Amino acid sequence: MYSHTPRTTAATAAEAAAWAEVLVRHRLLHAALPVPTGQWLVQRTPTAPVRVLDGPTAVVEMAARIQLHTRTKKARIR
C-alpha cells in the first residue's frame, strides 16, 4: 500500500519545528515544544500525559506515523 523509503540524513531542528507546527495547527497534537536539551515535549490531547521525544528525528518519525495512520484511516472509509 504505502512504501517507506528510509531517510539518508538526520532530521534538523527546523524540520521538526515545521512538522510540529503543522500537527498542532491541524489538531493532530495538542502541543509540541522543543526544550534546550534538544528533546521535545509532546502532548496528544490536553489531558494526555506529556511524552518526551529524543530529538528532531523522533518528531519527524512521529509525524510520519500520524500521517500514515490518517491516510490509512481515510482509505478504509472509502
GUZATOR-273967 format. One record per atom (N, C-alpha, C): residue number from 1; residue in three letters; atom name; x, y, z. Coordinates in nm, 2 decimals, m for minus. Example, Ala and Ser with C-alpha at 12.3 -4.5 7.8 and 13.67 -1.06 7.14 Angstrom:
% residues 2
+-----+-----+----+--------+--------+--------+
!   k !   r !  a !     c1 !     c2 !     c3 !
+-----+-----+----+--------+--------+--------+
!   1 ! ALA !  N !   1.32 !  m0.57 !   0.78 !
!   1 ! ALA ! CA !   1.23 !  m0.45 !   0.78 !
!   1 ! ALA !  C !   1.32 !  m0.33 !   0.78 !
!   2 ! SER !  N !   1.28 !  m0.22 !   0.71 !
!   2 ! SER ! CA !   1.37 !  m0.11 !   0.71 !
!   2 ! SER !  C !   1.29 !   0.00 !   0.79 !
+-----+-----+----+--------+--------+--------+
END
This chain:
% residues 78
+-----+-----+----+--------+--------+--------+
!   k !   r !  a !     c1 !     c2 !     c3 !
+-----+-----+----+--------+--------+--------+
!   1 ! MET !  N !   0.08 !  m0.12 !   0.00 !
!   1 ! MET ! CA !   0.00 !   0.00 !   0.00 !
!   1 ! MET !  C !   0.09 !   0.12 !   0.00 !
!   2 ! TYR !  N !   0.15 !   0.15 !   0.11 !
!   2 ! TYR ! CA !   0.24 !   0.27 !   0.12 !
!   2 ! TYR !  C !   0.39 !   0.21 !   0.14 !
!   3 ! SER !  N !   0.48 !   0.27 !   0.07 !
!   3 ! SER ! CA !   0.62 !   0.23 !   0.08 !
!   3 ! SER !  C !   0.69 !   0.33 !   0.17 !
!   4 ! HIS !  N !   0.78 !   0.28 !   0.25 !
!   4 ! HIS ! CA !   0.86 !   0.36 !   0.33 !
!   4 ! HIS !  C !   1.01 !   0.37 !   0.28 !
!   5 ! THR !  N !   1.05 !   0.48 !   0.24 !
!   5 ! THR ! CA !   1.19 !   0.50 !   0.20 !
!   5 ! THR !  C !   1.27 !   0.55 !   0.31 !
!   6 ! PRO !  N !   1.37 !   0.48 !   0.36 !
!   6 ! PRO ! CA !   1.45 !   0.53 !   0.47 !
!   6 ! PRO !  C !   1.52 !   0.66 !   0.44 !
!   7 ! ARG !  N !   1.53 !   0.75 !   0.54 !
!   7 ! ARG ! CA !   1.60 !   0.88 !   0.52 !
!   7 ! ARG !  C !   1.75 !   0.85 !   0.51 !
!   8 ! THR !  N !   1.81 !   0.94 !   0.44 !
!   8 ! THR ! CA !   1.96 !   0.93 !   0.43 !
!   8 ! THR !  C !   2.03 !   1.03 !   0.51 !
!   9 ! THR !  N !   1.95 !   1.13 !   0.56 !
!   9 ! THR ! CA !   2.01 !   1.23 !   0.65 !
!   9 ! THR !  C !   1.92 !   1.25 !   0.78 !
!  10 ! ALA !  N !   1.98 !   1.30 !   0.88 !
!  10 ! ALA ! CA !   1.91 !   1.32 !   1.01 !
!  10 ! ALA !  C !   1.81 !   1.44 !   0.99 !
!  11 ! ALA !  N !   1.70 !   1.43 !   1.06 !
!  11 ! ALA ! CA !   1.61 !   1.55 !   1.06 !
!  11 ! ALA !  C !   1.68 !   1.67 !   1.14 !
!  12 ! THR !  N !   1.65 !   1.78 !   1.09 !
!  12 ! THR ! CA !   1.70 !   1.90 !   1.15 !
!  12 ! THR !  C !   1.60 !   1.96 !   1.25 !
!  13 ! ALA !  N !   1.65 !   2.05 !   1.34 !
!  13 ! ALA ! CA !   1.56 !   2.11 !   1.43 !
!  13 ! ALA !  C !   1.45 !   2.19 !   1.36 !
!  14 ! ALA !  N !   1.49 !   2.26 !   1.25 !
!  14 ! ALA ! CA !   1.39 !   2.34 !   1.17 !
!  14 ! ALA !  C !   1.28 !   2.25 !   1.11 !
!  15 ! GLU !  N !   1.32 !   2.13 !   1.06 !
!  15 ! GLU ! CA !   1.23 !   2.04 !   1.00 !
!  15 ! GLU !  C !   1.13 !   1.99 !   1.11 !
!  16 ! ALA !  N !   1.18 !   1.96 !   1.22 !
!  16 ! ALA ! CA !   1.10 !   1.91 !   1.33 !
!  16 ! ALA !  C !   1.00 !   2.02 !   1.38 !
!  17 ! ALA !  N !   1.05 !   2.14 !   1.38 !
!  17 ! ALA ! CA !   0.96 !   2.25 !   1.42 !
!  17 ! ALA !  C !   0.85 !   2.27 !   1.32 !
!  18 ! ALA !  N !   0.88 !   2.26 !   1.20 !
!  18 ! ALA ! CA !   0.78 !   2.28 !   1.09 !
!  18 ! ALA !  C !   0.67 !   2.17 !   1.10 !
!  19 ! TRP !  N !   0.72 !   2.04 !   1.12 !
!  19 ! TRP ! CA !   0.62 !   1.93 !   1.13 !
!  19 ! TRP !  C !   0.54 !   1.95 !   1.26 !
!  20 ! ALA !  N !   0.60 !   1.99 !   1.37 !
!  20 ! ALA ! CA !   0.53 !   2.01 !   1.50 !
!  20 ! ALA !  C !   0.42 !   2.12 !   1.48 !
!  21 ! GLU !  N !   0.46 !   2.22 !   1.41 !
!  21 ! GLU ! CA !   0.36 !   2.33 !   1.39 !
!  21 ! GLU !  C !   0.24 !   2.28 !   1.31 !
!  22 ! VAL !  N !   0.27 !   2.20 !   1.20 !
!  22 ! VAL ! CA !   0.16 !   2.15 !   1.12 !
!  22 ! VAL !  C !   0.07 !   2.06 !   1.20 !
!  23 ! LEU !  N !   0.13 !   1.97 !   1.28 !
!  23 ! LEU ! CA !   0.05 !   1.88 !   1.36 !
!  23 ! LEU !  C !  m0.04 !   1.95 !   1.46 !
!  24 ! VAL !  N !   0.01 !   2.05 !   1.52 !
!  24 ! VAL ! CA !  m0.07 !   2.13 !   1.62 !
!  24 ! VAL !  C !  m0.17 !   2.21 !   1.55 !
!  25 ! ARG !  N !  m0.14 !   2.27 !   1.44 !
!  25 ! ARG ! CA !  m0.23 !   2.36 !   1.36 !
!  25 ! ARG !  C !  m0.35 !   2.27 !   1.31 !
!  26 ! HIS !  N !  m0.32 !   2.15 !   1.27 !
!  26 ! HIS ! CA !  m0.43 !   2.06 !   1.22 !
!  26 ! HIS !  C !  m0.49 !   1.98 !   1.34 !
!  27 ! ARG !  N !  m0.46 !   2.01 !   1.46 !
!  27 ! ARG ! CA !  m0.52 !   1.95 !   1.58 !
!  27 ! ARG !  C !  m0.49 !   1.80 !   1.58 !
!  28 ! LEU !  N !  m0.38 !   1.75 !   1.53 !
!  28 ! LEU ! CA !  m0.34 !   1.61 !   1.54 !
!  28 ! LEU !  C !  m0.26 !   1.59 !   1.67 !
!  29 ! LEU !  N !  m0.21 !   1.70 !   1.72 !
!  29 ! LEU ! CA !  m0.14 !   1.71 !   1.85 !
!  29 ! LEU !  C !  m0.19 !   1.83 !   1.93 !
!  30 ! HIS !  N !  m0.20 !   1.82 !   2.06 !
!  30 ! HIS ! CA !  m0.23 !   1.94 !   2.14 !
!  30 ! HIS !  C !  m0.12 !   2.04 !   2.15 !
!  31 ! ALA !  N !   0.00 !   1.98 !   2.18 !
!  31 ! ALA ! CA !   0.12 !   2.07 !   2.20 !
!  31 ! ALA !  C !   0.25 !   1.99 !   2.16 !
!  32 ! ALA !  N !   0.35 !   2.06 !   2.11 !
!  32 ! ALA ! CA !   0.48 !   2.01 !   2.08 !
!  32 ! ALA !  C !   0.58 !   2.12 !   2.10 !
!  33 ! LEU !  N !   0.67 !   2.10 !   2.20 !
!  33 ! LEU ! CA !   0.76 !   2.21 !   2.23 !
!  33 ! LEU !  C !   0.90 !   2.16 !   2.24 !
!  34 ! PRO !  N !   1.00 !   2.23 !   2.18 !
!  34 ! PRO ! CA !   1.14 !   2.19 !   2.20 !
!  34 ! PRO !  C !   1.19 !   2.24 !   2.33 !
!  35 ! VAL !  N !   1.28 !   2.16 !   2.39 !
!  35 ! VAL ! CA !   1.34 !   2.21 !   2.51 !
!  35 ! VAL !  C !   1.49 !   2.22 !   2.49 !
!  36 ! PRO !  N !   1.56 !   2.30 !   2.57 !
!  36 ! PRO ! CA !   1.71 !   2.33 !   2.55 !
!  36 ! PRO !  C !   1.80 !   2.21 !   2.53 !
!  37 ! THR !  N !   1.76 !   2.09 !   2.58 !
!  37 ! THR ! CA !   1.84 !   1.97 !   2.57 !
!  37 ! THR !  C !   1.84 !   1.91 !   2.43 !
!  38 ! GLY !  N !   1.75 !   1.96 !   2.35 !
!  38 ! GLY ! CA !   1.73 !   1.90 !   2.21 !
!  38 ! GLY !  C !   1.61 !   1.81 !   2.21 !
!  39 ! GLN !  N !   1.56 !   1.78 !   2.32 !
!  39 ! GLN ! CA !   1.44 !   1.69 !   2.33 !
!  39 ! GLN !  C !   1.31 !   1.77 !   2.30 !
!  40 ! TRP !  N !   1.21 !   1.70 !   2.28 !
!  40 ! TRP ! CA !   1.08 !   1.76 !   2.25 !
!  40 ! TRP !  C !   0.97 !   1.71 !   2.35 !
!  41 ! LEU !  N !   0.89 !   1.80 !   2.40 !
!  41 ! LEU ! CA !   0.77 !   1.76 !   2.48 !
!  41 ! LEU !  C !   0.65 !   1.76 !   2.39 !
!  42 ! VAL !  N !   0.58 !   1.65 !   2.39 !
!  42 ! VAL ! CA !   0.46 !   1.64 !   2.30 !
!  42 ! VAL !  C !   0.34 !   1.59 !   2.39 !
!  43 ! GLN !  N !   0.22 !   1.64 !   2.35 !
!  43 ! GLN ! CA !   0.10 !   1.61 !   2.42 !
!  43 ! GLN !  C !  m0.01 !   1.59 !   2.32 !
!  44 ! ARG !  N !  m0.07 !   1.47 !   2.32 !
!  44 ! ARG ! CA !  m0.17 !   1.44 !   2.22 !
!  44 ! ARG !  C !  m0.30 !   1.51 !   2.24 !
!  45 ! THR !  N !  m0.34 !   1.52 !   2.36 !
!  45 ! THR ! CA !  m0.47 !   1.59 !   2.40 !
!  45 ! THR !  C !  m0.44 !   1.67 !   2.52 !
!  46 ! PRO !  N !  m0.52 !   1.77 !   2.56 !
!  46 ! PRO ! CA !  m0.50 !   1.85 !   2.68 !
!  46 ! PRO !  C !  m0.49 !   1.77 !   2.80 !
!  47 ! THR !  N !  m0.55 !   1.65 !   2.81 !
!  47 ! THR ! CA !  m0.55 !   1.57 !   2.93 !
!  47 ! THR !  C !  m0.45 !   1.45 !   2.92 !
!  48 ! ALA !  N !  m0.39 !   1.43 !   2.81 !
!  48 ! ALA ! CA !  m0.30 !   1.32 !   2.79 !
!  48 ! ALA !  C !  m0.17 !   1.35 !   2.86 !
!  49 ! PRO !  N !  m0.09 !   1.24 !   2.90 !
!  49 ! PRO ! CA !   0.04 !   1.27 !   2.96 !
!  49 ! PRO !  C !   0.13 !   1.33 !   2.86 !
!  50 ! VAL !  N !   0.23 !   1.40 !   2.91 !
!  50 ! VAL ! CA !   0.33 !   1.46 !   2.82 !
!  50 ! VAL !  C !   0.44 !   1.36 !   2.79 !
!  51 ! ARG !  N !   0.47 !   1.34 !   2.67 !
!  51 ! ARG ! CA !   0.58 !   1.25 !   2.63 !
!  51 ! ARG !  C !   0.70 !   1.32 !   2.59 !
!  52 ! VAL !  N !   0.82 !   1.26 !   2.62 !
!  52 ! VAL ! CA !   0.95 !   1.32 !   2.59 !
!  52 ! VAL !  C !   1.00 !   1.25 !   2.47 !
!  53 ! LEU !  N !   1.03 !   1.32 !   2.36 !
!  53 ! LEU ! CA !   1.09 !   1.26 !   2.24 !
!  53 ! LEU !  C !   1.24 !   1.30 !   2.24 !
!  54 ! ASP !  N !   1.32 !   1.21 !   2.19 !
!  54 ! ASP ! CA !   1.47 !   1.23 !   2.20 !
!  54 ! ASP !  C !   1.53 !   1.34 !   2.11 !
!  55 ! GLY !  N !   1.46 !   1.39 !   2.01 !
!  55 ! GLY ! CA !   1.51 !   1.49 !   1.93 !
!  55 ! GLY !  C !   1.44 !   1.51 !   1.80 !
!  56 ! PRO !  N !   1.49 !   1.59 !   1.71 !
!  56 ! PRO ! CA !   1.42 !   1.62 !   1.58 !
!  56 ! PRO !  C !   1.38 !   1.49 !   1.50 !
!  57 ! THR !  N !   1.47 !   1.40 !   1.50 !
!  57 ! THR ! CA !   1.43 !   1.28 !   1.42 !
!  57 ! THR !  C !   1.31 !   1.20 !   1.48 !
!  58 ! ALA !  N !   1.30 !   1.20 !   1.61 !
!  58 ! ALA ! CA !   1.18 !   1.14 !   1.67 !
!  58 ! ALA !  C !   1.06 !   1.21 !   1.64 !
!  59 ! VAL !  N !   1.06 !   1.35 !   1.63 !
!  59 ! VAL ! CA !   0.95 !   1.43 !   1.60 !
!  59 ! VAL !  C !   0.90 !   1.40 !   1.45 !
!  60 ! VAL !  N !   1.00 !   1.39 !   1.36 !
!  60 ! VAL ! CA !   0.97 !   1.37 !   1.22 !
!  60 ! VAL !  C !   0.91 !   1.23 !   1.21 !
!  61 ! GLU !  N !   0.97 !   1.13 !   1.28 !
!  61 ! GLU ! CA !   0.92 !   0.99 !   1.27 !
!  61 ! GLU !  C !   0.77 !   0.99 !   1.33 !
!  62 ! MET !  N !   0.75 !   1.06 !   1.43 !
!  62 ! MET ! CA !   0.61 !   1.06 !   1.49 !
!  62 ! MET !  C !   0.51 !   1.12 !   1.39 !
!  63 ! ALA !  N !   0.56 !   1.23 !   1.32 !
!  63 ! ALA ! CA !   0.47 !   1.29 !   1.22 !
!  63 ! ALA !  C !   0.44 !   1.20 !   1.10 !
!  64 ! ALA !  N !   0.54 !   1.12 !   1.07 !
!  64 ! ALA ! CA !   0.52 !   1.02 !   0.96 !
!  64 ! ALA !  C !   0.42 !   0.91 !   1.00 !
!  65 ! ARG !  N !   0.43 !   0.87 !   1.13 !
!  65 ! ARG ! CA !   0.33 !   0.77 !   1.18 !
!  65 ! ARG !  C !   0.19 !   0.82 !   1.18 !
!  66 ! ILE !  N !   0.18 !   0.95 !   1.23 !
!  66 ! ILE ! CA !   0.05 !   1.01 !   1.23 !
!  66 ! ILE !  C !  m0.01 !   1.03 !   1.09 !
!  67 ! GLN !  N !   0.08 !   1.07 !   1.00 !
!  67 ! GLN ! CA !   0.03 !   1.08 !   0.86 !
!  67 ! GLN !  C !  m0.01 !   0.95 !   0.80 !
!  68 ! LEU !  N !   0.07 !   0.85 !   0.82 !
!  68 ! LEU ! CA !   0.03 !   0.71 !   0.77 !
!  68 ! LEU !  C !  m0.10 !   0.67 !   0.83 !
!  69 ! HIS !  N !  m0.12 !   0.69 !   0.96 !
!  69 ! HIS ! CA !  m0.24 !   0.65 !   1.03 !
!  69 ! HIS !  C !  m0.36 !   0.72 !   0.97 !
!  70 ! THR !  N !  m0.34 !   0.85 !   0.95 !
!  70 ! THR ! CA !  m0.45 !   0.94 !   0.89 !
!  70 ! THR !  C !  m0.49 !   0.89 !   0.75 !
!  71 ! ARG !  N !  m0.38 !   0.86 !   0.67 !
!  71 ! ARG ! CA !  m0.41 !   0.82 !   0.53 !
!  71 ! ARG !  C !  m0.48 !   0.68 !   0.53 !
!  72 ! THR !  N !  m0.43 !   0.59 !   0.61 !
!  72 ! THR ! CA !  m0.49 !   0.45 !   0.60 !
!  72 ! THR !  C !  m0.63 !   0.45 !   0.66 !
!  73 ! LYS !  N !  m0.66 !   0.54 !   0.75 !
!  73 ! LYS ! CA !  m0.79 !   0.55 !   0.81 !
!  73 ! LYS !  C !  m0.89 !   0.61 !   0.70 !
!  74 ! LYS !  N !  m0.84 !   0.71 !   0.62 !
!  74 ! LYS ! CA !  m0.92 !   0.76 !   0.51 !
!  74 ! LYS !  C !  m0.95 !   0.66 !   0.41 !
!  75 ! ALA !  N !  m0.84 !   0.58 !   0.38 !
!  75 ! ALA ! CA !  m0.86 !   0.47 !   0.27 !
!  75 ! ALA !  C !  m0.96 !   0.37 !   0.31 !
!  76 ! ARG !  N !  m0.97 !   0.34 !   0.44 !
!  76 ! ARG ! CA !  m1.06 !   0.24 !   0.49 !
!  76 ! ARG !  C !  m1.21 !   0.29 !   0.48 !
!  77 ! ILE !  N !  m1.22 !   0.42 !   0.49 !
!  77 ! ILE ! CA !  m1.36 !   0.48 !   0.48 !
!  77 ! ILE !  C !  m1.41 !   0.47 !   0.34 !
!  78 ! ARG !  N !  m1.33 !   0.48 !   0.24 !
!  78 ! ARG ! CA !  m1.37 !   0.49 !   0.10 !
!  78 ! ARG !  C !  m1.41 !   0.35 !   0.06 !
+-----+-----+----+--------+--------+--------+
END
